[in-house]
Amino acid sequence: MIKKYLLVQIVVLALTKLGFAQDLDTSLDGIPQDYTYDLMADRLNCIEQTVPLNFNEKVYSFINYFINRDRPYTREVIRKSSLYFPVFEKYLAKYDLPDELKYLSIVESGLNPQAISRAGAGGLWQFMPYTGRTYKLHQDWYIDERFDPEKATEAACKYLKSLYGMFGDWELALAAYNSGPGNVRRAIRRSGYKKKFWDIYRYLPRETRSYLPQFVAIVYTFHYASEHNLIPEQPLFMMDYDTVMSQGFLNLKVVANLLDICYEDVKQLNPALKRYGLKTSNGSYPVRVPSEKADYFRSHRESIHSNALQGKKKLEYLARNSVGSTFGRDKLLYRVRSGDVLGIIAQRYRVRISDIRKWNHLRGNLIRVGQHLSIWVYPGTRIAQRRAAPPKVELDLQGRKLHIVQPGDTLWDIARMYKDMNIEKLKKMNNLKSSKIKPGQKLIVG
């Protein structure tokens, strides 16, 4: 059966490319095949609004993927769209942005509010931690607002509006959303300052080259889902909720039990809450509960909070000791130098190697000279001083002492190695016009 299905699909795709498959319906599972390459182009042209929907072979291949090869995934994101599209549409309208940008979140996260990429991007709109903080998305051990549909969507709208202001072109703005404005500007320069996505296409990062075609394919698939028999039987809808304010520590499992609701419902309503407990240091934090339970929570707030202190010590212990936790720590930035390994750096800052890997999204122990590492230490931690390697010196024919520059050396480092030496004196002795030096270079030091 599988071989027969594959053979049918190969024949259908070949006929589609030749323009002969418009009236075919030869699928084995009810997949309609009544489309041609030209029909798809015409359909996209009919639905194009503000964001260009250019059609070509690459877009065609992604459309084919969504409507044929991974139909379960496509049906699922269409089913989930009823949960999040009302939120997207609200904020897109608020910031006067094209409504079709709501489909971008599908390319980013597949409408999974707690999706995390290998690079550490998170949420429906896949914000990196730094970018999220730039747009005021709070992140700590208990809370990550990159996962909050409302707050993350508003942040994404602000970012998209900013990117469009930079480039004045929606295709370039979407490319910049994926790879960053710097990569798009670099591609523009390398292309000879062309200003259209498909003109700079080959100069963009590989992932970004497929990003816009996927977006166009998703737009097509959603608009013509019924024509391809992709409408799910039961769309999802968000339950009605209200917001109650929480202060201090709150065990959400206990709250669910006291309100006689399912803890899974509390999790669904509050995807930004990473743990079963919530702790706020200053002020209060909004927690979503089913609408019919909000008044009960407010009228019994004191008793609920007193009962919901269970598990506080356990969570605080986990917060301090879980791998990669930043709870109660201060961030330092460390620049890797020659001879460094993760074990030595971990020992110096009194942290675990696994912590450094988690903080910096490292898969192994490989680090490179010049790389910057985020290190989180507890306030008051005594940091061991880095042992400086003995300087490598030799004498020239005139008896002058020469320092051989090592990888990672700077003039400031070298000047500290020798008595009565400073950077200006070092530069003058060696006729240096700048502070730039390179490994293997020999500098007069005495």
C-alpha positions as CSV (number, residue, x, y, z in Angstrom):
1,M,0.0,0.0,0.0
2,I,2.8,2.4,0.9
3,K,4.6,1.7,-2.4
4,K,1.4,2.3,-4.3
5,Y,0.8,5.5,-2.5
6,L,4.3,6.8,-3.2
7,L,4.0,5.9,-6.9
8,V,0.7,7.7,-7.2
9,Q,2.2,10.8,-5.5
10,I,5.1,10.8,-7.9
11,V,2.9,10.6,-10.9
12,V,0.6,13.3,-9.6
13,L,3.4,15.7,-8.8
14,A,4.9,15.1,-12.3
15,L,1.6,15.9,-13.9
16,T,1.0,18.9,-11.7
17,K,4.4,20.3,-12.8
18,L,3.2,19.9,-16.4
19,G,-0.2,21.5,-15.7
20,F,-2.3,18.3,-16.2
21,A,-3.4,17.5,-12.7
22,Q,-6.2,20.0,-12.2
23,D,-8.9,17.4,-12.3
24,L,-7.1,14.5,-10.7
25,D,-8.2,12.9,-7.5
26,T,-6.1,9.9,-7.2
27,S,-5.0,10.0,-3.5
28,L,-5.5,7.0,-1.3
29,D,-6.6,8.9,1.8
30,G,-8.9,11.5,0.3
31,I,-6.2,14.1,-0.4
32,P,-7.6,16.3,-3.2
33,Q,-5.2,16.8,-6.1
34,D,-7.3,19.4,-8.0
35,Y,-4.6,22.0,-8.3
36,T,-1.8,23.0,-10.7
37,Y,1.2,25.2,-10.4
38,D,-0.5,28.0,-12.3
39,L,-3.7,27.6,-10.2
40,M,-1.7,28.1,-7.0
41,A,0.0,31.2,-8.4
42,D,-3.4,32.6,-9.4
43,R,-4.9,31.8,-5.9
44,L,-2.0,33.6,-4.2
45,N,-2.5,36.6,-6.4
46,C,-6.1,36.7,-5.3
47,I,-5.4,36.8,-1.6
48,E,-2.3,39.1,-1.6
49,Q,-2.8,42.2,0.5
50,T,0.0,44.2,2.1
51,V,2.7,41.6,2.4
52,P,3.9,40.4,-1.0
53,L,3.1,36.7,-1.7
54,N,5.5,35.9,-4.6
55,F,5.2,32.5,-6.0
56,N,8.0,30.3,-7.3
57,E,9.4,26.7,-7.1
58,K,10.5,27.1,-3.5
59,V,7.1,28.4,-2.4
60,Y,5.5,25.6,-4.4
61,S,7.6,22.9,-2.6
62,F,6.5,24.2,0.8
63,I,2.9,24.4,-0.2
64,N,3.1,20.8,-1.3
65,Y,4.7,19.9,2.0
66,F,1.9,21.4,4.1
67,I,-1.0,20.2,2.0
68,N,0.3,16.7,1.1
69,R,3.3,15.5,3.0
70,D,2.5,16.6,6.6
71,R,-1.3,16.9,6.7
72,P,-1.6,16.0,10.4
73,Y,0.7,18.9,11.3
74,T,-1.2,21.3,9.1
75,R,-4.6,20.2,10.5
76,E,-3.3,20.7,14.0
77,V,-2.0,24.2,13.5
78,I,-5.3,25.2,11.8
79,R,-7.1,23.7,14.8
80,K,-5.0,25.7,17.3
81,S,-5.3,28.9,15.3
82,S,-8.7,29.6,16.9
83,L,-6.9,29.8,20.3
84,Y,-4.3,32.4,19.3
85,F,-5.4,34.3,16.1
86,P,-7.9,36.5,18.0
87,V,-5.0,37.7,20.2
88,F,-2.7,38.2,17.2
89,E,-5.4,40.1,15.3
90,K,-6.1,42.4,18.3
91,Y,-2.5,43.5,18.6
92,L,-1.8,43.7,14.8
93,A,-4.8,46.1,14.6
94,K,-3.5,48.1,17.6
95,Y,-0.2,48.7,15.9
96,D,-1.6,49.2,12.4
97,L,0.2,46.2,11.0
98,P,-0.9,43.8,8.2
99,D,-3.3,41.2,9.4
100,E,-1.5,38.5,7.4
101,L,1.4,38.7,9.8
102,K,-0.6,36.5,12.2
103,Y,0.6,33.5,10.1
104,L,4.3,34.2,11.0
105,S,3.9,32.6,14.4
106,I,3.2,29.3,12.7
107,V,6.5,29.4,11.0
108,E,8.2,30.4,14.2
109,S,6.6,28.0,16.7
110,G,3.8,25.9,15.2
111,L,1.5,27.8,17.6
112,N,3.2,26.2,20.6
113,P,3.4,28.9,23.3
114,Q,6.1,27.1,25.2
115,A,8.3,26.1,22.2
116,I,12.0,26.5,22.8
117,S,14.6,26.3,19.9
118,R,18.1,24.8,20.2
119,A,19.4,28.4,20.2
120,G,17.2,29.3,23.2
121,A,14.5,31.3,21.4
122,G,11.1,30.8,23.1
123,G,7.4,31.2,22.9
124,L,4.9,31.7,20.1
125,W,7.1,34.4,18.5
126,Q,10.5,32.8,19.4
127,F,12.1,35.7,21.2
128,M,15.8,35.2,22.2
129,P,16.3,36.0,25.9
130,Y,18.1,39.3,25.2
131,T,15.6,40.5,22.6
132,G,12.7,39.5,25.0
133,R,14.2,41.6,27.8
134,T,14.7,44.5,25.3
135,Y,10.9,44.4,24.8
136,K,10.2,44.2,28.5
137,L,9.3,40.5,28.6
138,H,10.2,39.5,32.2
139,Q,12.3,36.4,32.7
140,D,13.4,34.6,35.9
141,W,13.3,31.1,37.3
142,Y,9.6,31.2,37.9
143,I,8.3,33.4,35.0
144,D,9.1,33.7,31.4
145,E,6.9,36.2,29.6
146,R,8.2,35.1,26.2
147,F,5.6,32.4,26.7
148,D,2.7,34.7,27.5
149,P,0.6,35.0,24.3
150,E,-0.6,38.5,25.0
151,K,2.6,40.1,26.1
152,A,4.8,38.2,23.6
153,T,2.4,39.2,20.7
154,E,2.5,42.8,21.7
155,A,6.3,42.7,21.8
156,A,6.4,40.9,18.4
157,C,4.2,43.7,16.9
158,K,6.6,46.4,18.2
159,Y,9.6,44.5,16.9
160,L,8.0,43.9,13.4
161,K,7.0,47.6,13.2
162,S,10.6,48.6,14.1
163,L,12.0,46.2,11.4
164,Y,9.6,47.6,8.7
165,G,10.8,51.1,9.7
166,M,14.4,50.0,9.1
167,F,13.9,48.4,5.6
168,G,10.6,49.8,4.3
169,D,9.9,46.4,2.8
170,W,7.8,43.6,4.4
171,E,9.8,40.7,2.8
172,L,13.1,42.2,4.2
173,A,11.4,42.9,7.6
174,L,10.4,39.3,7.9
175,A,13.8,38.1,6.9
176,A,15.3,40.4,9.6
177,Y,12.9,39.0,12.1
178,N,14.3,35.5,11.5
179,S,18.1,36.3,11.2
180,G,18.5,39.8,12.6
181,P,18.8,43.1,10.8
182,G,22.6,42.7,10.6
183,N,22.4,39.6,8.4
184,V,19.9,41.3,6.1
185,R,22.1,44.4,5.8
186,R,25.1,42.2,5.1
187,A,23.2,40.4,2.3
188,I,22.1,43.7,0.8
189,R,25.8,44.9,0.7
190,R,27.0,41.6,-0.8
191,S,24.3,41.7,-3.5
192,G,25.5,45.1,-4.7
193,Y,22.9,47.0,-2.6
194,K,19.8,45.4,-4.1
195,K,16.7,45.9,-1.9
196,K,14.4,43.0,-2.7
197,F,14.3,39.6,-0.8
198,W,14.6,37.5,-3.9
199,D,17.5,39.6,-5.2
200,I,19.5,39.1,-2.0
201,Y,18.3,35.6,-1.5
202,R,21.5,33.7,-2.0
203,Y,23.4,36.0,0.3
204,L,21.1,35.3,3.3
205,P,21.6,32.6,5.9
206,R,20.3,29.2,4.8
207,E,17.5,29.1,7.4
208,T,16.3,32.6,6.3
209,R,16.1,31.6,2.6
210,S,13.4,29.1,3.5
211,Y,11.7,31.3,6.1
212,L,9.8,33.6,3.7
213,P,8.7,30.8,1.3
214,Q,7.3,28.9,4.4
215,F,5.4,32.0,5.4
216,V,3.8,32.4,1.9
217,A,3.0,28.7,1.9
218,I,1.3,28.9,5.2
219,V,-0.8,31.9,4.1
220,Y,-1.9,29.9,1.0
221,T,-2.6,26.8,3.0
222,F,-4.9,28.6,5.5
223,H,-6.8,30.4,2.9
224,Y,-7.4,27.3,0.8
225,A,-7.6,24.7,3.6
226,S,-11.1,23.6,2.6
227,E,-10.1,23.1,-1.0
228,H,-7.4,20.7,0.2
229,N,-9.7,18.9,2.8
230,L,-7.6,20.3,5.7
231,I,-10.4,21.7,7.9
232,P,-10.2,20.0,11.4
233,E,-13.3,18.6,12.9
234,Q,-13.0,20.3,16.3
235,P,-11.2,23.7,16.5
236,L,-9.9,24.7,19.9
237,F,-11.1,27.6,21.9
238,M,-9.7,29.4,24.9
239,M,-11.8,29.1,28.1
240,D,-13.2,32.3,29.5
241,Y,-10.8,33.6,32.2
242,D,-10.3,36.4,34.6
243,T,-7.2,37.8,36.2
244,V,-6.4,37.7,40.0
245,M,-3.4,39.3,41.5
246,S,-0.9,37.1,43.4
247,Q,1.8,38.3,45.8
248,G,4.6,36.4,47.5
249,F,4.6,32.6,47.0
250,L,1.7,30.7,45.5
251,N,1.5,26.9,44.8
252,L,-0.7,26.7,41.7
253,K,-1.5,23.0,42.3
254,V,-2.9,23.8,45.7
255,V,-4.8,26.8,44.1
256,A,-6.3,24.5,41.5
257,N,-7.4,22.0,44.2
258,L,-8.9,24.8,46.4
259,L,-10.8,26.2,43.4
260,D,-11.9,22.7,42.3
261,I,-10.5,23.0,38.8
262,C,-8.0,21.0,36.8
263,Y,-4.3,22.0,37.2
264,E,-3.9,21.5,33.5
265,D,-6.4,24.3,32.9
266,V,-4.3,26.6,35.1
267,K,-1.2,25.7,33.1
268,Q,-2.9,26.3,29.8
269,L,-4.2,29.7,30.9
270,N,-0.7,30.7,32.3
271,P,2.0,29.4,29.9
272,A,4.4,32.1,31.2
273,L,4.5,30.4,34.6
274,K,7.4,27.8,34.3
275,R,6.8,26.0,37.6
276,Y,3.9,24.8,39.7
277,G,4.8,27.6,42.1
278,L,5.0,31.3,41.6
279,K,7.1,33.7,43.7
280,T,7.2,37.5,43.4
281,S,9.8,39.5,45.2
282,N,8.3,43.0,44.7
283,G,4.7,43.9,43.9
284,S,2.2,41.4,42.6
285,Y,1.7,39.3,39.5
286,P,-1.5,38.5,37.5
287,V,-2.6,34.9,37.4
288,R,-5.4,33.8,35.1
289,V,-8.2,31.5,36.4
290,P,-11.5,30.4,34.9
291,S,-14.0,33.3,35.0
292,E,-16.4,31.5,37.2
293,K,-13.7,31.0,39.9
294,A,-12.3,34.5,40.0
295,D,-14.8,35.9,42.5
296,Y,-14.3,33.0,44.9
297,F,-10.5,33.5,44.7
298,R,-10.8,37.2,45.6
299,S,-13.2,36.7,48.5
300,H,-11.0,33.9,49.9
301,R,-7.6,35.4,49.0
302,E,-6.0,35.2,52.5
303,S,-7.0,31.6,53.2
304,I,-5.9,30.5,49.6
305,H,-2.5,32.2,50.0
306,S,-1.9,30.7,53.4
307,N,-2.8,27.2,52.2
308,A,-0.8,27.7,49.0
309,L,2.5,28.1,50.8
310,Q,3.1,24.3,50.5
311,G,6.2,23.4,48.5
312,K,7.8,26.7,48.9
313,K,11.1,25.4,50.5
314,K,11.3,22.6,47.9
315,L,11.0,25.0,45.0
316,E,13.4,27.5,46.5
317,Y,16.0,24.7,46.9
318,L,15.4,23.7,43.2
319,A,15.7,27.3,42.2
320,R,19.2,27.5,43.8
321,N,20.5,24.1,42.7
322,S,18.9,23.2,39.3
323,V,21.3,23.1,36.4
324,G,21.4,26.5,34.7
325,S,19.5,28.3,37.4
326,T,20.1,32.1,37.7
327,F,17.9,32.4,40.8
328,G,19.5,34.9,43.2
329,R,22.6,35.3,41.1
330,D,24.4,38.2,39.3
331,K,25.5,38.0,35.7
332,L,29.2,38.4,34.7
333,L,30.6,38.3,31.2
334,Y,33.8,36.3,30.7
335,R,36.0,36.5,27.7
336,V,37.7,33.2,26.9
337,R,41.5,33.4,26.8
338,S,44.2,31.0,25.5
339,G,44.5,27.9,27.7
340,D,41.0,28.2,29.1
341,V,38.8,25.1,29.5
342,L,35.3,25.0,31.0
343,G,36.6,23.1,34.0
344,I,39.1,25.9,34.9
345,I,36.5,28.6,34.4
346,A,33.9,26.7,36.5
347,Q,36.4,26.3,39.3
348,R,37.4,29.9,39.2
349,Y,33.8,31.2,39.5
350,R,32.6,28.4,41.8
351,V,29.9,27.1,39.5
352,R,29.4,23.8,37.7
353,I,30.4,23.0,34.1
354,S,26.8,22.0,33.4
355,D,25.7,25.4,34.5
356,I,28.0,27.2,32.1
357,R,26.9,24.9,29.2
358,K,23.2,25.6,30.1
359,W,23.7,29.4,30.4
360,N,25.5,29.6,27.1
361,H,23.6,26.9,25.1
362,L,26.7,24.8,24.6
363,R,26.3,21.3,23.5
364,G,29.7,20.1,24.5
365,N,32.8,21.5,26.2
366,L,34.4,23.2,23.2
367,I,35.0,26.9,23.6
368,R,37.2,29.3,21.5
369,V,39.6,32.1,22.3
370,G,37.7,35.4,22.3
371,Q,34.3,33.9,22.9
372,H,32.1,35.6,25.6
373,L,30.5,33.4,28.2
374,S,27.7,34.4,30.6
375,I,28.5,33.4,34.1
376,W,26.0,33.8,36.9
377,V,27.4,34.0,40.5
378,Y,26.0,34.5,43.9
379,P,26.6,38.0,45.3
380,G,29.8,38.1,47.4
381,T,31.3,35.1,45.7
382,R,35.1,35.2,45.9
383,I,36.4,34.7,42.4
384,A,39.8,33.0,42.2
385,Q,42.4,35.0,40.3
386,R,43.4,33.6,36.9
387,R,46.9,32.3,37.0
388,A,48.9,34.1,34.4
389,A,51.3,31.9,32.4
390,P,55.0,33.0,32.6
391,P,55.9,35.3,29.8
392,K,57.8,33.9,26.9
393,V,61.0,36.0,26.3
394,E,64.2,35.8,24.4
395,L,67.2,38.1,23.8
396,D,68.1,39.6,20.4
397,L,71.6,40.1,19.1
398,Q,71.8,43.5,20.8
399,G,70.9,41.9,24.2
400,R,67.4,43.4,24.3
401,K,64.7,41.4,26.0
402,L,61.9,40.4,23.6
403,H,58.4,39.3,24.6
404,I,56.8,36.8,22.3
405,V,53.1,37.6,22.0
406,Q,50.8,34.7,22.8
407,P,47.1,34.2,21.7
408,G,44.9,36.4,23.8
409,D,47.7,38.8,24.9
410,T,46.9,42.5,24.9
411,L,49.3,45.4,25.4
412,W,47.8,45.9,28.8
413,D,48.5,42.2,29.8
414,I,52.1,42.5,28.6
415,A,52.7,45.8,30.3
416,R,51.7,44.2,33.7
417,M,54.2,41.4,33.3
418,Y,57.2,43.7,33.4
419,K,58.5,46.1,36.0
420,D,58.2,49.9,35.3
421,M,56.3,49.2,32.0
422,N,53.1,50.7,30.7
423,I,51.2,50.7,27.5
424,E,52.5,54.0,26.2
425,K,56.1,53.1,26.9
426,L,55.6,49.7,25.2
427,K,54.2,51.3,22.1
428,K,57.0,53.9,22.0
429,M,59.7,51.2,22.4
430,N,58.3,49.2,19.5
431,N,57.1,52.1,17.2
432,L,53.5,50.9,17.5
433,K,50.9,53.3,16.1
434,S,48.0,51.2,17.5
435,S,47.3,48.7,20.2
436,K,46.8,45.9,17.7
437,I,49.2,42.9,18.1
438,K,49.2,39.3,16.9
439,P,50.5,36.0,18.2
440,G,54.1,35.3,17.5
441,Q,55.0,39.0,17.2
442,K,58.1,40.0,19.2
443,L,58.0,43.2,21.4
444,I,60.9,44.9,23.0
445,V,60.3,45.0,26.8
446,G,63.8,45.7,28.2
